[in-house]
Each structure stands twice: as structure tokens, then as C-alpha cells.
Amino acid sequence: MHEPIGEAIRLRRRARGLTQAGLAERAGLTQPAISLLESGSRVPSLPALERVADVLGLRVTVAVEPADPPGPLSRGGG
């Protein structure tokens, strides 16, 4: 589901020498919540993601893209 987010969290957590429990404690979450985030089984709320990112020194960015490519543009008057 959200493997890139979970993978980034897991890699940075390990690089910082933190356990899931240690990250959870610092971010105000539970260890099972961190496990679900890392596995991609849970979509994190923005506040939870921000807290985890803050602890790990990650930047949270949001991309808004159309789900489907736009159709042909209508050129009125015709």
C-alpha cells in the first residue's frame, strides 16, 4: 500500500539506531503502530507522520496529482 513511506521510516530508524519501541516512545505512538507504518499496512495520519518524521529528521512532503490523465481540452465555440 504505502511501502515507500514505510521503507523510508524503517531505513532511517535503523540508521539512527532506534528500535520500533524507541521510535514509538519518542513520537508518542505505540510500537504496533510503528510496525504497521513500516509494513505499509496502515496509512498514517498526517499528525502521526509528522511526529515520526520529526524524530527521524525526515521531511514530509505532499504531492497532489490527478488520478487519471486529463482528457482532451475543450475549445469552446465549436
PyMOL Python script that loads the backbone (N, CA, C, O; Angstrom):
from pymol import cmd

cmd.read_pdbstr("""\
ATOM      1  N   MET A   1       0.833  -1.192   0.000  1.00  0.00           N
ATOM      2  CA  MET A   1       0.000   0.000   0.000  1.00  0.00           C
ATOM      3  C   MET A   1       0.873   1.249   0.000  1.00  0.00           C
ATOM      4  O   MET A   1       0.905   1.971  -0.996  1.00  0.00           O
ATOM      5  N   HIS A   2       1.580   1.519   1.088  1.00  0.00           N
ATOM      6  CA  HIS A   2       2.430   2.703   1.188  1.00  0.00           C
ATOM      7  C   HIS A   2       3.859   2.294   1.524  1.00  0.00           C
ATOM      8  O   HIS A   2       4.474   2.847   2.436  1.00  0.00           O
ATOM      9  N   GLU A   3       4.373   1.339   0.793  1.00  0.00           N
ATOM     10  CA  GLU A   3       5.699   0.818   1.073  1.00  0.00           C
ATOM     11  C   GLU A   3       6.794   1.877   1.047  1.00  0.00           C
ATOM     12  O   GLU A   3       7.687   1.834   1.893  1.00  0.00           O
ATOM     13  N   PRO A   4       6.764   2.831   0.106  1.00  0.00           N
ATOM     14  CA  PRO A   4       7.850   3.830   0.117  1.00  0.00           C
ATOM     15  C   PRO A   4       7.925   4.611   1.431  1.00  0.00           C
ATOM     16  O   PRO A   4       9.019   4.899   1.914  1.00  0.00           O
ATOM     17  N   ILE A   5       6.785   4.952   2.005  1.00  0.00           N
ATOM     18  CA  ILE A   5       6.778   5.667   3.283  1.00  0.00           C
ATOM     19  C   ILE A   5       7.317   4.756   4.374  1.00  0.00           C
ATOM     20  O   ILE A   5       8.195   5.147   5.142  1.00  0.00           O
ATOM     21  N   GLY A   6       6.795   3.554   4.438  1.00  0.00           N
ATOM     22  CA  GLY A   6       7.229   2.608   5.462  1.00  0.00           C
ATOM     23  C   GLY A   6       8.699   2.264   5.345  1.00  0.00           C
ATOM     24  O   GLY A   6       9.404   2.150   6.347  1.00  0.00           O
ATOM     25  N   GLU A   7       9.159   2.098   4.109  1.00  0.00           N
ATOM     26  CA  GLU A   7      10.565   1.772   3.903  1.00  0.00           C
ATOM     27  C   GLU A   7      11.467   2.921   4.343  1.00  0.00           C
ATOM     28  O   GLU A   7      12.512   2.697   4.954  1.00  0.00           O
ATOM     29  N   ALA A   8      11.064   4.141   4.032  1.00  0.00           N
ATOM     30  CA  ALA A   8      11.859   5.308   4.446  1.00  0.00           C
ATOM     31  C   ALA A   8      11.929   5.401   5.964  1.00  0.00           C
ATOM     32  O   ALA A   8      12.982   5.703   6.526  1.00  0.00           O
ATOM     33  N   ILE A   9      10.812   5.141   6.620  1.00  0.00           N
ATOM     34  CA  ILE A   9      10.774   5.183   8.089  1.00  0.00           C
ATOM     35  C   ILE A   9      11.683   4.098   8.662  1.00  0.00           C
ATOM     36  O   ILE A   9      12.489   4.360   9.555  1.00  0.00           O
ATOM     37  N   ARG A  10      11.547   2.881   8.141  1.00  0.00           N
ATOM     38  CA  ARG A  10      12.355   1.764   8.654  1.00  0.00           C
ATOM     39  C   ARG A  10      13.852   2.006   8.448  1.00  0.00           C
ATOM     40  O   ARG A  10      14.646   1.810   9.368  1.00  0.00           O
ATOM     41  N   LEU A  11      14.234   2.427   7.251  1.00  0.00           N
ATOM     42  CA  LEU A  11      15.649   2.656   6.975  1.00  0.00           C
ATOM     43  C   LEU A  11      16.237   3.751   7.855  1.00  0.00           C
ATOM     44  O   LEU A  11      17.337   3.596   8.386  1.00  0.00           O
ATOM     45  N   ARG A  12      15.517   4.849   8.014  1.00  0.00           N
ATOM     46  CA  ARG A  12      16.029   5.951   8.835  1.00  0.00           C
ATOM     47  C   ARG A  12      16.056   5.562  10.299  1.00  0.00           C
ATOM     48  O   ARG A  12      16.987   5.920  11.019  1.00  0.00           O
ATOM     49  N   ARG A  13      15.031   4.822  10.754  1.00  0.00           N
ATOM     50  CA  ARG A  13      15.003   4.380  12.157  1.00  0.00           C
ATOM     51  C   ARG A  13      16.222   3.521  12.449  1.00  0.00           C
ATOM     52  O   ARG A  13      16.898   3.715  13.460  1.00  0.00           O
ATOM     53  N   ARG A  14      16.505   2.569  11.563  1.00  0.00           N
ATOM     54  CA  ARG A  14      17.653   1.692  11.765  1.00  0.00           C
ATOM     55  C   ARG A  14      18.966   2.475  11.704  1.00  0.00           C
ATOM     56  O   ARG A  14      19.880   2.225  12.489  1.00  0.00           O
ATOM     57  N   ALA A  15      19.054   3.417  10.774  1.00  0.00           N
ATOM     58  CA  ALA A  15      20.270   4.232  10.661  1.00  0.00           C
ATOM     59  C   ALA A  15      20.511   5.050  11.921  1.00  0.00           C
ATOM     60  O   ALA A  15      21.655   5.333  12.275  1.00  0.00           O
ATOM     61  N   ARG A  16      19.438   5.428  12.592  1.00  0.00           N
ATOM     62  CA  ARG A  16      19.551   6.191  13.838  1.00  0.00           C
ATOM     63  C   ARG A  16      19.730   5.295  15.057  1.00  0.00           C
ATOM     64  O   ARG A  16      19.859   5.786  16.178  1.00  0.00           O
ATOM     65  N   GLY A  17      19.738   3.990  14.844  1.00  0.00           N
ATOM     66  CA  GLY A  17      19.930   3.048  15.943  1.00  0.00           C
ATOM     67  C   GLY A  17      18.741   2.944  16.877  1.00  0.00           C
ATOM     68  O   GLY A  17      18.904   2.637  18.058  1.00  0.00           O
ATOM     69  N   LEU A  18      17.556   3.194  16.365  1.00  0.00           N
ATOM     70  CA  LEU A  18      16.350   3.126  17.184  1.00  0.00           C
ATOM     71  C   LEU A  18      15.602   1.827  16.943  1.00  0.00           C
ATOM     72  O   LEU A  18      15.579   1.307  15.827  1.00  0.00           O
ATOM     73  N   THR A  19      15.000   1.314  17.986  1.00  0.00           N
ATOM     74  CA  THR A  19      14.073   0.198  17.852  1.00  0.00           C
ATOM     75  C   THR A  19      12.704   0.776  17.514  1.00  0.00           C
ATOM     76  O   THR A  19      12.484   1.982  17.623  1.00  0.00           O
ATOM     77  N   GLN A  20      11.796  -0.086  17.108  1.00  0.00           N
ATOM     78  CA  GLN A  20      10.425   0.383  16.882  1.00  0.00           C
ATOM     79  C   GLN A  20       9.847   0.959  18.161  1.00  0.00           C
ATOM     80  O   GLN A  20       9.156   1.978  18.132  1.00  0.00           O
ATOM     81  N   ALA A  21      10.127   0.315  19.278  1.00  0.00           N
ATOM     82  CA  ALA A  21       9.613   0.800  20.567  1.00  0.00           C
ATOM     83  C   ALA A  21      10.213   2.160  20.909  1.00  0.00           C
ATOM     84  O   ALA A  21       9.513   3.037  21.415  1.00  0.00           O
ATOM     85  N   GLY A  22      11.504   2.340  20.635  1.00  0.00           N
ATOM     86  CA  GLY A  22      12.151   3.618  20.912  1.00  0.00           C
ATOM     87  C   GLY A  22      11.577   4.740  20.061  1.00  0.00           C
ATOM     88  O   GLY A  22      11.336   5.841  20.557  1.00  0.00           O
ATOM     89  N   LEU A  23      11.359   4.462  18.781  1.00  0.00           N
ATOM     90  CA  LEU A  23      10.752   5.465  17.903  1.00  0.00           C
ATOM     91  C   LEU A  23       9.341   5.776  18.360  1.00  0.00           C
ATOM     92  O   LEU A  23       8.940   6.938  18.416  1.00  0.00           O
ATOM     93  N   ALA A  24       8.590   4.735  18.687  1.00  0.00           N
ATOM     94  CA  ALA A  24       7.212   4.923  19.147  1.00  0.00           C
ATOM     95  C   ALA A  24       7.162   5.825  20.380  1.00  0.00           C
ATOM     96  O   ALA A  24       6.333   6.731  20.460  1.00  0.00           O
ATOM     97  N   GLU A  25       8.045   5.573  21.330  1.00  0.00           N
ATOM     98  CA  GLU A  25       8.065   6.369  22.558  1.00  0.00           C
ATOM     99  C   GLU A  25       8.355   7.836  22.249  1.00  0.00           C
ATOM    100  O   GLU A  25       7.685   8.727  22.772  1.00  0.00           O
ATOM    101  N   ARG A  26       9.344   8.084  21.408  1.00  0.00           N
ATOM    102  CA  ARG A  26       9.720   9.460  21.075  1.00  0.00           C
ATOM    103  C   ARG A  26       8.651  10.180  20.259  1.00  0.00           C
ATOM    104  O   ARG A  26       8.503  11.398  20.355  1.00  0.00           O
ATOM    105  N   ALA A  27       7.906   9.417  19.452  1.00  0.00           N
ATOM    106  CA  ALA A  27       6.891  10.024  18.592  1.00  0.00           C
ATOM    107  C   ALA A  27       5.500  10.043  19.222  1.00  0.00           C
ATOM    108  O   ALA A  27       4.555  10.582  18.646  1.00  0.00           O
ATOM    109  N   GLY A  28       5.386   9.449  20.413  1.00  0.00           N
ATOM    110  CA  GLY A  28       4.080   9.432  21.079  1.00  0.00           C
ATOM    111  C   GLY A  28       3.103   8.447  20.455  1.00  0.00           C
ATOM    112  O   GLY A  28       1.891   8.658  20.482  1.00  0.00           O
ATOM    113  N   LEU A  29       3.641   7.371  19.895  1.00  0.00           N
ATOM    114  CA  LEU A  29       2.814   6.334  19.302  1.00  0.00           C
ATOM    115  C   LEU A  29       3.104   5.010  19.995  1.00  0.00           C
ATOM    116  O   LEU A  29       3.904   4.957  20.930  1.00  0.00           O
ATOM    117  N   THR A  30       2.458   3.943  19.542  1.00  0.00           N
ATOM    118  CA  THR A  30       2.720   2.621  20.098  1.00  0.00           C
ATOM    119  C   THR A  30       3.653   1.862  19.154  1.00  0.00           C
ATOM    120  O   THR A  30       3.759   2.195  17.974  1.00  0.00           O
ATOM    121  N   GLN A  31       4.324   0.844  19.681  1.00  0.00           N
ATOM    122  CA  GLN A  31       5.201   0.023  18.846  1.00  0.00           C
ATOM    123  C   GLN A  31       4.404  -0.663  17.747  1.00  0.00           C
ATOM    124  O   GLN A  31       4.868  -0.699  16.607  1.00  0.00           O
ATOM    125  N   PRO A  32       3.215  -1.212  18.037  1.00  0.00           N
ATOM    126  CA  PRO A  32       2.452  -1.817  16.939  1.00  0.00           C
ATOM    127  C   PRO A  32       2.103  -0.805  15.840  1.00  0.00           C
ATOM    128  O   PRO A  32       2.062  -1.168  14.664  1.00  0.00           O
ATOM    129  N   ALA A  33       1.854   0.444  16.203  1.00  0.00           N
ATOM    130  CA  ALA A  33       1.558   1.467  15.191  1.00  0.00           C
ATOM    131  C   ALA A  33       2.761   1.690  14.286  1.00  0.00           C
ATOM    132  O   ALA A  33       2.606   1.835  13.073  1.00  0.00           O
ATOM    133  N   ILE A  34       3.959   1.719  14.866  1.00  0.00           N
ATOM    134  CA  ILE A  34       5.182   1.877  14.067  1.00  0.00           C
ATOM    135  C   ILE A  34       5.360   0.675  13.150  1.00  0.00           C
ATOM    136  O   ILE A  34       5.721   0.834  11.985  1.00  0.00           O
ATOM    137  N   SER A  35       5.114  -0.511  13.656  1.00  0.00           N
ATOM    138  CA  SER A  35       5.230  -1.721  12.854  1.00  0.00           C
ATOM    139  C   SER A  35       4.285  -1.669  11.652  1.00  0.00           C
ATOM    140  O   SER A  35       4.676  -2.008  10.535  1.00  0.00           O
ATOM    141  N   LEU A  36       3.049  -1.245  11.884  1.00  0.00           N
ATOM    142  CA  LEU A  36       2.084  -1.145  10.795  1.00  0.00           C
ATOM    143  C   LEU A  36       2.488  -0.089   9.778  1.00  0.00           C
ATOM    144  O   LEU A  36       2.300  -0.282   8.576  1.00  0.00           O
ATOM    145  N   LEU A  37       3.043   1.031  10.246  1.00  0.00           N
ATOM    146  CA  LEU A  37       3.513   2.073   9.331  1.00  0.00           C
ATOM    147  C   LEU A  37       4.648   1.553   8.459  1.00  0.00           C
ATOM    148  O   LEU A  37       4.655   1.768   7.247  1.00  0.00           O
ATOM    149  N   GLU A  38       5.600   0.874   9.074  1.00  0.00           N
ATOM    150  CA  GLU A  38       6.757   0.364   8.338  1.00  0.00           C
ATOM    151  C   GLU A  38       6.372  -0.716   7.331  1.00  0.00           C
ATOM    152  O   GLU A  38       6.991  -0.822   6.272  1.00  0.00           O
ATOM    153  N   SER A  39       5.373  -1.506   7.645  1.00  0.00           N
ATOM    154  CA  SER A  39       4.967  -2.588   6.744  1.00  0.00           C
ATOM    155  C   SER A  39       4.049  -2.095   5.634  1.00  0.00           C
ATOM    156  O   SER A  39       3.784  -2.828   4.681  1.00  0.00           O
ATOM    157  N   GLY A  40       3.564  -0.868   5.744  1.00  0.00           N
ATOM    158  CA  GLY A  40       2.636  -0.342   4.755  1.00  0.00           C
ATOM    159  C   GLY A  40       1.213  -0.804   4.972  1.00  0.00           C
ATOM    160  O   GLY A  40       0.355  -0.584   4.117  1.00  0.00           O
ATOM    161  N   SER A  41       0.944  -1.443   6.101  1.00  0.00           N
ATOM    162  CA  SER A  41      -0.393  -1.954   6.389  1.00  0.00           C
ATOM    163  C   SER A  41      -1.340  -0.873   6.891  1.00  0.00           C
ATOM    164  O   SER A  41      -2.551  -1.085   6.956  1.00  0.00           O
ATOM    165  N   ARG A  42      -0.798   0.274   7.242  1.00  0.00           N
ATOM    166  CA  ARG A  42      -1.618   1.345   7.803  1.00  0.00           C
ATOM    167  C   ARG A  42      -1.219   2.660   7.147  1.00  0.00           C
ATOM    168  O   ARG A  42      -0.035   2.960   6.994  1.00  0.00           O
ATOM    169  N   VAL A  43      -2.214   3.429   6.767  1.00  0.00           N
ATOM    170  CA  VAL A  43      -1.970   4.763   6.241  1.00  0.00           C
ATOM    171  C   VAL A  43      -1.860   5.691   7.441  1.00  0.00           C
ATOM    172  O   VAL A  43      -2.818   5.821   8.203  1.00  0.00           O
ATOM    173  N   PRO A  44      -0.727   6.334   7.626  1.00  0.00           N
ATOM    174  CA  PRO A  44      -0.564   7.191   8.805  1.00  0.00           C
ATOM    175  C   PRO A  44      -1.365   8.473   8.683  1.00  0.00           C
ATOM    176  O   PRO A  44      -1.532   9.012   7.589  1.00  0.00           O
ATOM    177  N   SER A  45      -1.858   8.958   9.812  1.00  0.00           N
ATOM    178  CA  SER A  45      -2.480  10.282   9.809  1.00  0.00           C
ATOM    179  C   SER A  45      -1.351  11.290   9.623  1.00  0.00           C
ATOM    180  O   SER A  45      -0.197  10.996   9.933  1.00  0.00           O
ATOM    181  N   LEU A  46      -1.677  12.457   9.126  1.00  0.00           N
ATOM    182  CA  LEU A  46      -0.650  13.465   8.910  1.00  0.00           C
ATOM    183  C   LEU A  46       0.042  13.859  10.212  1.00  0.00           C
ATOM    184  O   LEU A  46       1.267  13.975  10.227  1.00  0.00           O
ATOM    185  N   PRO A  47      -0.700  14.074  11.318  1.00  0.00           N
ATOM    186  CA  PRO A  47      -0.006  14.407  12.569  1.00  0.00           C
ATOM    187  C   PRO A  47       0.946  13.304  13.037  1.00  0.00           C
ATOM    188  O   PRO A  47       2.040  13.597  13.518  1.00  0.00           O
ATOM    189  N   ALA A  48       0.539  12.043  12.899  1.00  0.00           N
ATOM    190  CA  ALA A  48       1.419  10.939  13.307  1.00  0.00           C
ATOM    191  C   ALA A  48       2.649  10.886  12.413  1.00  0.00           C
ATOM    192  O   ALA A  48       3.766  10.697  12.895  1.00  0.00           O
ATOM    193  N   LEU A  49       2.445  11.052  11.114  1.00  0.00           N
ATOM    194  CA  LEU A  49       3.565  11.035  10.185  1.00  0.00           C
ATOM    195  C   LEU A  49       4.529  12.182  10.476  1.00  0.00           C
ATOM    196  O   LEU A  49       5.745  12.003  10.408  1.00  0.00           O
ATOM    197  N   GLU A  50       3.998  13.344  10.797  1.00  0.00           N
ATOM    198  CA  GLU A  50       4.852  14.495  11.124  1.00  0.00           C
ATOM    199  C   GLU A  50       5.687  14.226  12.375  1.00  0.00           C
ATOM    200  O   GLU A  50       6.864  14.583  12.421  1.00  0.00           O
ATOM    201  N   ARG A  51       5.084  13.598  13.394  1.00  0.00           N
ATOM    202  CA  ARG A  51       5.829  13.299  14.623  1.00  0.00           C
ATOM    203  C   ARG A  51       6.948  12.306  14.361  1.00  0.00           C
ATOM    204  O   ARG A  51       8.065  12.477  14.849  1.00  0.00           O
ATOM    205  N   VAL A  52       6.646  11.261  13.587  1.00  0.00           N
ATOM    206  CA  VAL A  52       7.667  10.260  13.251  1.00  0.00           C
ATOM    207  C   VAL A  52       8.776  10.921  12.442  1.00  0.00           C
ATOM    208  O   VAL A  52       9.958  10.717  12.720  1.00  0.00           O
ATOM    209  N   ALA A  53       8.399  11.707  11.446  1.00  0.00           N
ATOM    210  CA  ALA A  53       9.386  12.380  10.601  1.00  0.00           C
ATOM    211  C   ALA A  53      10.261  13.310  11.419  1.00  0.00           C
ATOM    212  O   ALA A  53      11.467  13.391  11.186  1.00  0.00           O
ATOM    213  N   ASP A  54       9.672  14.010  12.371  1.00  0.00           N
ATOM    214  CA  ASP A  54      10.437  14.925  13.214  1.00  0.00           C
ATOM    215  C   ASP A  54      11.492  14.174  14.021  1.00  0.00           C
ATOM    216  O   ASP A  54      12.640  14.611  14.111  1.00  0.00           O
ATOM    217  N   VAL A  55      11.104  13.052  14.604  1.00  0.00           N
ATOM    218  CA  VAL A  55      12.039  12.248  15.392  1.00  0.00           C
ATOM    219  C   VAL A  55      13.179  11.738  14.512  1.00  0.00           C
ATOM    220  O   VAL A  55      14.331  11.689  14.943  1.00  0.00           O
ATOM    221  N   LEU A  56      12.852  11.360  13.281  1.00  0.00           N
ATOM    222  CA  LEU A  56      13.844  10.753  12.395  1.00  0.00           C
ATOM    223  C   LEU A  56      14.599  11.756  11.525  1.00  0.00           C
ATOM    224  O   LEU A  56      15.524  11.386  10.802  1.00  0.00           O
ATOM    225  N   GLY A  57      14.204  13.020  11.598  1.00  0.00           N
ATOM    226  CA  GLY A  57      14.863  14.020  10.764  1.00  0.00           C
ATOM    227  C   GLY A  57      14.484  13.891   9.297  1.00  0.00           C
ATOM    228  O   GLY A  57      15.289  14.185   8.413  1.00  0.00           O
ATOM    229  N   LEU A  58      13.268  13.456   9.044  1.00  0.00           N
ATOM    230  CA  LEU A  58      12.761  13.349   7.691  1.00  0.00           C
ATOM    231  C   LEU A  58      11.851  14.533   7.385  1.00  0.00           C
ATOM    232  O   LEU A  58      11.269  15.131   8.290  1.00  0.00           O
ATOM    233  N   ARG A  59      11.735  14.864   6.106  1.00  0.00           N
ATOM    234  CA  ARG A  59      10.834  15.938   5.693  1.00  0.00           C
ATOM    235  C   ARG A  59       9.590  15.300   5.100  1.00  0.00           C
ATOM    236  O   ARG A  59       9.684  14.369   4.301  1.00  0.00           O
ATOM    237  N   VAL A  60       8.423  15.804   5.492  1.00  0.00           N
ATOM    238  CA  VAL A  60       7.160  15.317   4.957  1.00  0.00           C
ATOM    239  C   VAL A  60       6.764  16.237   3.806  1.00  0.00           C
ATOM    240  O   VAL A  60       6.660  17.452   3.972  1.00  0.00           O
ATOM    241  N   THR A  61       6.545  15.640   2.643  1.00  0.00           N
ATOM    242  CA  THR A  61       6.060  16.405   1.501  1.00  0.00           C
ATOM    243  C   THR A  61       4.799  15.733   0.978  1.00  0.00           C
ATOM    244  O   THR A  61       4.626  14.521   1.101  1.00  0.00           O
ATOM    245  N   VAL A  62       3.946  16.517   0.408  1.00  0.00           N
ATOM    246  CA  VAL A  62       2.688  16.000  -0.128  1.00  0.00           C
ATOM    247  C   VAL A  62       2.626  16.348  -1.605  1.00  0.00           C
ATOM    248  O   VAL A  62       2.810  17.505  -1.985  1.00  0.00           O
ATOM    249  N   ALA A  63       2.370  15.360  -2.427  1.00  0.00           N
ATOM    250  CA  ALA A  63       2.213  15.584  -3.865  1.00  0.00           C
ATOM    251  C   ALA A  63       0.755  15.377  -4.224  1.00  0.00           C
ATOM    252  O   ALA A  63       0.152  14.367  -3.859  1.00  0.00           O
ATOM    253  N   VAL A  64       0.203  16.317  -4.928  1.00  0.00           N
ATOM    254  CA  VAL A  64      -1.172  16.202  -5.396  1.00  0.00           C
ATOM    255  C   VAL A  64      -1.119  16.064  -6.905  1.00  0.00           C
ATOM    256  O   VAL A  64      -0.690  16.974  -7.613  1.00  0.00           O
ATOM    257  N   GLU A  65      -1.561  14.913  -7.385  1.00  0.00           N
ATOM    258  CA  GLU A  65      -1.532  14.628  -8.810  1.00  0.00           C
ATOM    259  C   GLU A  65      -2.887  14.092  -9.235  1.00  0.00           C
ATOM    260  O   GLU A  65      -3.579  13.453  -8.443  1.00  0.00           O
ATOM    261  N   PRO A  66      -3.277  14.348 -10.488  1.00  0.00           N
ATOM    262  CA  PRO A  66      -4.550  13.795 -10.953  1.00  0.00           C
ATOM    263  C   PRO A  66      -4.481  12.276 -10.997  1.00  0.00           C
ATOM    264  O   PRO A  66      -3.456  11.698 -11.359  1.00  0.00           O
ATOM    265  N   ALA A  67      -5.576  11.643 -10.627  1.00  0.00           N
ATOM    266  CA  ALA A  67      -5.626  10.186 -10.631  1.00  0.00           C
ATOM    267  C   ALA A  67      -5.630   9.650 -12.060  1.00  0.00           C
ATOM    268  O   ALA A  67      -5.042   8.603 -12.328  1.00  0.00           O
ATOM    269  N   ASP A  68      -6.288  10.357 -12.977  1.00  0.00           N
ATOM    270  CA  ASP A  68      -6.354   9.953 -14.374  1.00  0.00           C
ATOM    271  C   ASP A  68      -5.758  11.064 -15.226  1.00  0.00           C
ATOM    272  O   ASP A  68      -5.868  12.238 -14.874  1.00  0.00           O
ATOM    273  N   PRO A  69      -5.135  10.715 -16.331  1.00  0.00           N
ATOM    274  CA  PRO A  69      -4.635  11.772 -17.194  1.00  0.00           C
ATOM    275  C   PRO A  69      -5.796  12.613 -17.703  1.00  0.00           C
ATOM    276  O   PRO A  69      -6.878  12.089 -17.965  1.00  0.00           O
ATOM    277  N   PRO A  70      -5.575  13.912 -17.844  1.00  0.00           N
ATOM    278  CA  PRO A  70      -6.670  14.759 -18.322  1.00  0.00           C
ATOM    279  C   PRO A  70      -7.050  14.403 -19.750  1.00  0.00           C
ATOM    280  O   PRO A  70      -6.206  14.008 -20.555  1.00  0.00           O
ATOM    281  N   GLY A  71      -8.335  14.550 -20.047  1.00  0.00           N
ATOM    282  CA  GLY A  71      -8.821  14.288 -21.391  1.00  0.00           C
ATOM    283  C   GLY A  71      -8.501  15.454 -22.315  1.00  0.00           C
ATOM    284  O   GLY A  71      -7.870  16.425 -21.897  1.00  0.00           O
ATOM    285  N   PRO A  72      -8.927  15.365 -23.546  1.00  0.00           N
ATOM    286  CA  PRO A  72      -8.670  16.465 -24.476  1.00  0.00           C
ATOM    287  C   PRO A  72      -9.328  17.740 -23.972  1.00  0.00           C
ATOM    288  O   PRO A  72     -10.424  17.715 -23.413  1.00  0.00           O
ATOM    289  N   LEU A  73      -8.651  18.830 -24.178  1.00  0.00           N
ATOM    290  CA  LEU A  73      -9.192  20.116 -23.744  1.00  0.00           C
ATOM    291  C   LEU A  73     -10.310  20.548 -24.667  1.00  0.00           C
ATOM    292  O   LEU A  73     -10.218  20.428 -25.889  1.00  0.00           O
ATOM    293  N   SER A  74     -11.363  21.051 -24.058  1.00  0.00           N
ATOM    294  CA  SER A  74     -12.481  21.564 -24.842  1.00  0.00           C
ATOM    295  C   SER A  74     -12.133  22.971 -25.286  1.00  0.00           C
ATOM    296  O   SER A  74     -11.662  23.777 -24.484  1.00  0.00           O
ATOM    297  N   ARG A  75     -12.356  23.272 -26.542  1.00  0.00           N
ATOM    298  CA  ARG A  75     -12.027  24.588 -27.075  1.00  0.00           C
ATOM    299  C   ARG A  75     -13.285  25.370 -27.372  1.00  0.00           C
ATOM    300  O   ARG A  75     -13.339  25.968 -28.447  1.00  0.00           O
ATOM    301  N   GLY A  76     -14.223  25.424 -26.596  1.00  0.00           N
ATOM    302  CA  GLY A  76     -15.443  26.208 -26.766  1.00  0.00           C
ATOM    303  C   GLY A  76     -15.636  26.831 -28.144  1.00  0.00           C
ATOM    304  O   GLY A  76     -14.674  26.970 -28.899  1.00  0.00           O
ATOM    305  N   GLY A  77     -16.852  27.203 -28.476  1.00  0.00           N
ATOM    306  CA  GLY A  77     -17.154  27.904 -29.709  1.00  0.00           C
ATOM    307  C   GLY A  77     -17.249  26.979 -30.919  1.00  0.00           C
ATOM    308  O   GLY A  77     -17.233  27.455 -32.054  1.00  0.00           O
ATOM    309  N   GLY A  78     -17.343  25.720 -30.711  1.00  0.00           N
ATOM    310  CA  GLY A  78     -17.313  24.912 -31.903  1.00  0.00           C
ATOM    311  C   GLY A  78     -18.204  23.800 -31.890  1.00  0.00           C
ATOM    312  O   GLY A  78     -18.260  23.043 -32.859  1.00  0.00           O
TER     313      GLY A  78
END
""", "prot")
cmd.dss("prot")
cmd.show_as("cartoon", "prot")
cmd.util.cbc("prot")
cmd.orient("prot")
